[in-house]
Amino acid sequence: MKNFLVKTIANAGALAVAVWLLDKITLTGDSTFKKVWTLILVALVFGLVNFLVKPIVKVLTFPLFILTLGLITLVVNALMLMLTSWLADKLDLSFHVEGFWTAVLGGLIISVVSWALNVVLPEGD
């Protein structure tokens, strides 16, 4: 349970960095508390998407992983971020990613920041 909490906090932090760096990834809210709460909920949705959908997409696109030497990972991460944005819209969360190339850059930022935060944050059982 602690590991799940740490990964969710890392994802929320990574999403916050992407929102801060990219103008076309937006997070709106009346107050700071509402923005933080929305980030945590979006991080949960993002984690669920990565847990449930990403492995299926990776298996289906395995030949492309080999052909592109893994660069297709950027596209898969972008699609997972766009799916998260779509689900956030359906769940009435104020998080939006505008455009595929913004999602590619956002996915790259989220991957790097999430990795760095997971290195720094303690692991749990």
C-alpha positions as CSV (number, residue, x, y, z in Angstrom):
1,M,0.0,0.0,0.0
2,K,2.9,2.4,0.8
3,N,4.4,1.6,-2.6
4,F,1.1,2.6,-4.3
5,L,1.0,5.8,-2.4
6,V,4.6,6.7,-3.2
7,K,4.0,6.0,-6.9
8,T,0.8,8.1,-6.9
9,I,2.6,11.0,-5.3
10,A,5.5,10.7,-7.8
11,N,3.0,10.7,-10.7
12,A,1.2,13.7,-9.3
13,G,4.5,15.5,-9.0
14,A,5.5,14.6,-12.5
15,L,2.1,15.7,-13.8
16,A,2.6,19.0,-12.0
17,V,5.9,19.6,-13.6
18,A,4.5,18.9,-17.0
19,V,1.6,21.3,-16.4
20,W,4.1,23.9,-15.2
21,L,6.4,23.5,-18.2
22,L,4.0,23.1,-21.1
23,D,1.3,25.7,-21.9
24,K,-0.9,23.2,-23.7
25,I,-1.3,20.9,-20.7
26,T,-3.7,22.7,-18.5
27,L,-5.0,22.2,-15.0
28,T,-7.6,24.6,-13.8
29,G,-9.1,25.2,-10.4
30,D,-10.4,27.8,-8.0
31,S,-7.9,27.2,-5.3
32,T,-4.5,25.5,-4.7
33,F,-6.2,22.8,-2.7
34,K,-8.6,22.0,-5.6
35,K,-5.6,21.9,-8.0
36,V,-3.7,19.6,-5.8
37,W,-6.7,17.3,-5.3
38,T,-7.2,17.3,-9.1
39,L,-3.6,16.4,-9.6
40,I,-3.9,13.5,-7.2
41,L,-7.0,12.2,-8.9
42,V,-5.4,12.6,-12.3
43,A,-2.4,10.7,-11.0
44,L,-4.6,7.9,-9.9
45,V,-6.3,7.8,-13.4
46,F,-2.8,7.9,-15.0
47,G,-1.6,5.1,-12.9
48,L,-4.7,3.0,-13.7
49,V,-4.2,3.6,-17.4
50,N,-0.6,2.6,-17.2
51,F,-1.4,-0.5,-15.2
52,L,-4.4,-1.7,-17.3
53,V,-4.0,-0.4,-20.8
54,K,-0.2,0.1,-21.4
55,P,0.8,-3.6,-21.1
56,I,-1.8,-4.6,-23.7
57,V,-0.6,-1.8,-26.1
58,K,3.0,-2.9,-25.6
59,V,2.2,-6.5,-26.4
60,L,0.2,-5.5,-29.5
61,T,3.0,-3.1,-30.7
62,F,5.9,-5.4,-29.9
63,P,7.1,-5.6,-33.5
64,L,7.3,-1.8,-33.6
65,F,9.3,-1.8,-30.4
66,I,11.9,-4.0,-32.1
67,L,11.7,-2.1,-35.4
68,T,12.1,1.4,-33.9
69,L,14.6,0.2,-31.2
70,G,12.2,1.3,-28.5
71,L,11.4,4.8,-29.8
72,I,7.8,3.9,-30.1
73,T,7.7,4.1,-26.3
74,L,7.4,7.9,-26.8
75,V,4.3,7.4,-28.9
76,V,2.8,4.9,-26.4
77,N,3.4,7.2,-23.5
78,A,1.8,10.1,-25.4
79,L,-1.2,7.9,-26.2
80,M,-1.5,7.0,-22.5
81,L,-1.4,10.7,-21.5
82,M,-4.0,11.5,-24.1
83,L,-6.2,8.7,-22.8
84,T,-5.8,10.0,-19.3
85,S,-6.8,13.5,-20.5
86,W,-9.9,12.0,-22.2
87,L,-10.8,10.1,-19.0
88,A,-10.2,13.1,-16.9
89,D,-12.7,15.0,-19.1
90,K,-15.3,12.2,-18.7
91,L,-14.7,12.3,-14.9
92,D,-15.1,16.1,-14.8
93,L,-11.6,16.7,-13.7
94,S,-10.0,19.9,-15.0
95,F,-7.0,18.4,-16.7
96,H,-6.5,18.6,-20.5
97,V,-3.7,17.8,-22.9
98,E,-4.0,19.7,-26.2
99,G,-2.5,17.9,-29.2
100,F,-0.4,14.8,-29.9
101,W,3.0,16.5,-29.9
102,T,2.3,18.2,-26.6
103,A,1.4,14.7,-25.3
104,V,4.7,13.3,-26.6
105,L,6.7,16.1,-24.9
106,G,4.5,15.8,-21.8
107,G,5.0,12.0,-21.7
108,L,8.7,12.5,-21.9
109,I,8.7,15.0,-19.1
110,I,6.5,12.9,-16.9
111,S,8.6,9.8,-17.5
112,V,11.9,11.6,-16.5
113,V,10.4,13.4,-13.5
114,S,8.6,10.3,-12.2
115,W,11.7,8.2,-12.5
116,A,13.7,10.8,-10.6
117,L,11.1,11.1,-7.9
118,N,10.9,7.3,-7.6
119,V,14.7,7.2,-7.1
120,V,14.5,9.9,-4.3
121,L,11.3,8.8,-2.6
122,P,11.4,5.7,-0.3
123,E,10.2,2.4,-1.5
124,G,7.6,0.6,0.5
125,D,6.2,-2.9,0.7
